[in-house]
Amino acid sequence: MATQSIDIKVASNGRMILPASVRKAMGLHGDAKVILTVENDEVRLSPIGHGVSRAQAIYREHAKQARSIDDFLSDRKAEAATEAVEASPSDQPRDPA
């Protein structure tokens, strides 16, 4: 969608209605979620699916090796176990009092 400015009324409770042409251009159908970003005095709405797609594309671009979810979970469990051991109170000096 080319840059376009549209006047939209904001109700006293903060609700506003996105025109059908905007929803169509954003690929929003029925109930949908969007990401609302406030930067300085501007608001940007992005379909939540677009953010997911962008994140996946960035991951694929920078991933060094193919890894499965099971690989990730296994690594995370090992990290959590290491963190638990490091935070164990048995490693702390005891007060003799």
Secondary structure, DSSP 8 states (H G I E B T S, - for coil): -----------TTS-----HHHHHHHT--SS--EEEEEETTEEEEEEHHHHHHHHHHHHHHH-SS---HHHHHHHHHHHHHHHHHHT-GGGS-----
